[in-house]
């Protein structure tokens, strides 16, 4: 047996150190190092520690055709879409989100739907009592669903319970931070306990062919708490996003070994639980109020889904020595870049103006194709010109001031046409089929063309 030594592991990123320090050098967190015990295994060649002879593993070729994995459908279309078409048996799924965002509600609804379809579904809670889970199910109108419940945090007891009788089709562990193993001398929630608990549950899922959903807490930065190795272990990582003061929620896939990544599902929180949003573009385009300066429609792509969303900007004189830049739903550094390009190549000076930018509906936009819509909204707010609600924009802005085309033009244009938008403005030279520009509309080759077009629009 190897020698037992002490080490210090960061509870935020999992970095290991030989001595304690107040600050983790890997992630920068303060007071995150905790003492843990580790077993040192002698390396090959050490005295009396020769590596054992391994067994030969059979190698196969790429040309062998493997059948597509069968899926367990939940009946919730948005959840099945984000998961790649349903849960894959034998897979591990990690779902994270802010407290109170609706993770437990979503999983309760999905388990009830799976159980009603004749599958064995188990919900194991480490944070709530069984009566609390039942109360939530009754509130959602799912009190009679054949979901099996348990309140346990011991990993060994959980595995023994799941191994008894017929293996379940879907298991929910809420949450992984509460699990602990009796063979590890460490507190629940530490890096060692998280790694050991996740590894044991995922091994069980692979051996018994059930889908295991692990609920993870998030840090103040919005990342799933614990070491990144847990995200590497699982097959799918989902984030449940949204503001608790807003009724809409976004389920986003950031990793999926059985489907596309960056796929999103849109839900609405109501008194009866989470409800699917059938047409998200209508949601993110605003409520249909009268057109005003500072508003532009962006034709974006989230995963494989085209979405139209409203970008709102407000440029006003600043009473402060340093003007304020406030951004919601977009990258603040990219806003600074767009403002610099507008000033350098189009003569739009907002140096003494406060700038506020918001993406309607609570969606977080990450693709650079939103540059044109953001620039158009900023110029519209500054000049008072109103961009027609029948116009959508998309395209990337280079530091030289040129407008660069982006991909998936056909999907963006098709979504715009479906919702009645007549014109789609993009960069000149783009690939793919695009609607013809409006009569007299110049080709958009650089930001100067875009500014000139908006300046010629009627004032609001």
N, C-alpha and C positions, 0 to 999 in steps of 0.2 A: 504494500500500500504506500502511496506517495506521502510526502511530508505535508502536514497541515500548516499553512502560514496565514498571516493576516494581510489584507489588502484594503484599499479604499476605492470604492466605486462611486462615480457620479450618478445620482438618481435621476438626472435629466437626460444625459446622453449616453451613459454606460461606460465612459472612459475609466480606466483602471490606473491607480497610482500606488506606489509603494509606501508613501507617507501622506499624512493628512495635510491639506492646504485649505485656506479659506475660500479660494476661487478656483473653479475648474478651468484649466487652460484650453480645453477643447471647445466648450460651448459658452464660457464666460459667466456661468451661473455662480452665485455666491452661496456658501454654506450648503452645498449640495453633495459633498463627499461624505459617505457613510462607511463605517468599518464592516467588512465582511470577511468570512473565512473562506479559503480556497485550498484545494489539494494540488500540490505540485507533482506532476507525473514525470518520472525520469525519462530522458530522451534516449533514443536508440543508441547503443554503443556504450552506455554507462555500465558500470560494474554491476553484474547481476540483474540487468534490466534490458535484456535483448527483446526486440520486438517479436511478437509471435507471428508465425507463418499464416498468411491470410489464405482465403479460398478464392478460386478463380471465378470471376463474374462473366457471364455470357454476354457477348457483344452482338448488337443487331444493327442493321443498316437503316438509312433514311428512307429507302424505298418501300419499307413495310407500311401498309395502310392500316391505320388504327381507327376504330369506330369513334365517332363523335361522342363525347360524354353525355349521358342522359341528364336532363335537368329536372329539378324539383320546382315547379311553378308555384308561386305564392298567390297568384290571382290579383296582385297589386301590380298593375302594368308598369308604373314608373320604377318600382323597385326591381322588377324582373329585367327591365331595360338596362338599368345601371349595372346589374350583376352579370349582364351579358346574355340574358335569356333565361334566367332562373338560377337557383343554387345548384352547384355541381356536387354530387355525393363524394365524400372523402376530401372535401376542401375546407380550409380554414379562412374565415372572413373576419376582419377587424374593422369595427365601426366606431368612430369617435365624433365628439361634438361637445359644445358647451353644456354646462348643467342646465336642465330645464328646457332644452331645445326640442325635445320630443323623441329621443332615441328609444326609450322604453316603450313609448306609445307606438312607434313604428314597428318595433319588434313584437309587441303583443298582438298587434293587428295581423302581422305577417304569420306568426305562429298559429293564431286562430284560423286563418285562411288555410294554412297547410294541414292543420288537424281536421278541419271540415272536409278536406279532400281525401281523407282516409289514411293519411300518414301519421306516424307516431311523432309527436312534437313535445319537447321537454324544455321548460323554462326554469333555470336555476339562478336564484337571486342571492347575492352576497351582501346586498345593501338594504334590502327591504324584507319585511316579514311576508309570509304567504298571504295573510289577510290583506296586506297592502296591495299585493299584486292582484288579488281577487277583486278588491274594490275598484282598481283601475279598469279591470276587464268589464265589470258591471257598468261602469260609467261609459265605456265605449260600446256597450250593447253586446258584449262577447262573453257574458257570464256563463252561457251554456256550451261553450266550445270545449271539445275534449282535449284540452292542453294539460299536460302533467306538470305539476309545480314542485319545487323543493327550495329550501333555504339552507345553503351550505357553503362553506369557504374552504374546507379541507380538500385538497386535490385528490388524495387517495380515496376519500369517501365518495367524491363525485364520480371518479372513474369506476369504483365498485358498483355504485348505483346504476350508472349507464350501461355497465356490462351485464347486468342481470336481465335475463329474458331477451325479448326481441330488441335488437339495436334500434335506436330512434333514427328517424330520417333527418331531423333538424334539431339542434341543441343550441340554446342561447345561454351564455354565461355573462351575467350582469353584476359586477364588472370584473375584469381580470386583475385590477389593482387590489381587490379584496382577497384573492386566493393566497393560500400558504401551503407549503409542504412540510410535513413533520420531519423529514430527513435533512432539512436545511435549517441551520441555526441563524435565521435572519427574520426581520419583521416583515409582515405583509406589505406589499407595495415597493419593496426594494428591488434593485436590478436583478439580483440572484433569484428571488422568488418569482418575479415576472417571467424571467427566461425559463425557469424550470417548469412553472405552471403552463405556459404557452406551449412548450415543447411536449409535455405529457399529453395535453389535450389534442394537439395536432397529430401526434402519433396515434392516438386513439381514433381520430377521425379517418386517418389513412387506413388503419387496420380494419375498422368496422364499416367503412363506407357511409358515414353520416356527415352532414354539413354542420360545422361548429361555428357559431357566430359569437365573437368575443367583443364585449363593449369596453372601450378604453376611455379614460379621462383625458382631457386636453390641458395643456399648459396655458399661461397667459398670452403666449404668442400664437395660440390656435393649433399647435402641433400635438399629436397624441403623446401623452406623458409616458416616460419609460425609455428604455434603450431602443435604438433603431433596429436592433437585431430581431425584435418581435415583429416589426413590419416586414422584415426579410423572410421570416418563417412562414407567414400566412400567404395565401394565394391571392387574396383580394383585400384592398384597403379602401374603405369608404369614409367620407367626411360628411357629416350632417351640419349644414351651415344655415345661418339666418339670425335674425334679431328677435329676441323674445317679445319685444314690443311691436313686432310686425307679424302678420298672420301667415306669411309665406315662408316656406323652407326649401332649401336646395340640398339634394343628396348627390354628392359628387364622388366618382370613382377615380382615385389617383394611382391605383395599381390593380391590375386584373390579369391573371394568367390565362383566363378562359374567355376574355372578351376585350372590347376596346377600353382604353383609358380616357380620362377626362370626359366621360359620359356623365350627364346630369339627369336627375329626375326632379320634378317640381311638385310640391305639395302645399296644401293650404290647411292651416290649423283651425279647427272649428270645435264646437262643443262636443261633437260626436267623434273626435279624433282627427287624424290626418286624412285629407281628401285629395285625390289626384287632380291636377290642373290639366285639362284637356288641351288648351291652346295657350302655351306659355308666352308666345309672342304678343298676344293681346294684353297679357298681364304686364309685361315689361315695357310696352309702348305707352303706358300711362292710362288715364281714365277717360280720355277723349275730351279734355277741356279745350278751350279755344287756343289756337296757336299763339305763342308768345316768344319774344326774343330770348335767345340762350338755350333753345331746345333743338336737338337734332336726333334723327333716327339712325341707329347703327345696325347694319346687317351683319350679325356675327355668327360664329360657329362654336358650339359647345359640344365637344366630342364628335358625334356624327349628326347632331341635331342643329339645323339652322334656327336662329332666334333673332327676332327684331327687338331691340331694346332702346329706350329713350335715354339720351345723354343730356344732362342739364348742367348749364354753366351760369355763373353770376360773376360779373366783373364790375366792381364798384370802387369809387375813390377811397383810399385808405386814410384813416386818421392817425395811424401809427408811423413811427419812423421806419420800421421794417414791415412792408406789406405782408399780409397773411395769405398762406396757400393751404386750403383745406380740401381734402379729397376723400370721397366715400365710394368704394367699389372699383377703384382703379389704382395704378401705381403712381405714387407721388413723384418719384424720380422721373418717370416718363412724362408727367405733366410739366415738370421743369424743363425737360428737353424740348417739348412742343412749344412752350412759351419762348424759349431761346431761339428756335428756328423761325418762328413767326416774326420776331423782332429783327433778326439778322437778314432774312431773305424776303420779307414782305412788309417791313416797316411798321408792324403792329407792336406798339410799345405799351406794355402793361406794368412797367417798373414801379409806378406809384399807385397801383391798383390792387385791391384785395381780390383774390381769385378763389371761387368756390366751385367744386365739381362734384357731381353726384350721378350715379347710375340708378335709374328708377327701378323699383321692385326689390331692392336689396341684393341684386346679383353682383358678383365679383368678376370683372372682365380682366383676362390675362393676355389675350392675344394682341399683338401690335397692330392688327388691322383696324383697331378703334381709333388710331391716330387722326384720321381724316374727320371722323365724326366729332371728336373732341375739339380739334382746331376749328371746325365749323361752328360748334356751339359757343366757343370762346369769342370768335369774331362776331357772331350774331348778337351776343350779349353786349359787346363793346360798342357796336355800331347801331344797335336797335333794330336791325333788319330781322325779318321773320322768315325762317326757312319753311317752305310749304310742307305740310304734314304728309304729302304724297311723295316725298323725296327721301331716299335712304342713301347713306354713304358708307363706304368702307375703303381702306387702303392704308398703307404704312408710309410714314414720313421719314425721309433720310435726313441726316445732319446737313447735307448739301441743299436741302429744300426741295428735292425731287420727291414726287409721289411714286411709290413702288406698288405694283399690283400684288395681290395675295391670291392664294388658292381657293378652290371650291366656289368659284364665281357662280356656277350654274345653280347650286343649292341655295345660295344667298338670294339670287334673283328670283328663283322659283318661290321662295318663302315670301318675298316682297310682293310678287304678283298675286299670290294667294290671298293676301290681306288687303289688296286693292291699291297698293302703291304703284304709281305710274312711272317713276324715274329712279334709277339706281346710278349714283355717281361714284366712280372709282378711278383709279389711276389709268392713264393712257398706256396702251401696250399690254394690257392684261390678257391672260390666256382664258379660253373658254367662252361660252356664249353669254352675252350680256344684253339687257334691253337697250334699245337705242336711246341716246340722250334726248332731252327735250329740245324743241326747235330753238336755234340760236345759242344753245349751251356750248361753250368752248370745251375742248378736251382738257382734262385736268392733268397737266404734266408736272406742275410744281405748286407750292403753297401760294405763290403769287396769283396763279390762276384761280385758286379756290377763294382767296380773299377778294379778288375782283368780282367773282360771281356773287358772293354773299353781299358785298357792298352795293351791288345793283339791284337787290331785292327790295320790295316795298318795306317801309318802316312800320313797326307795330304801334 
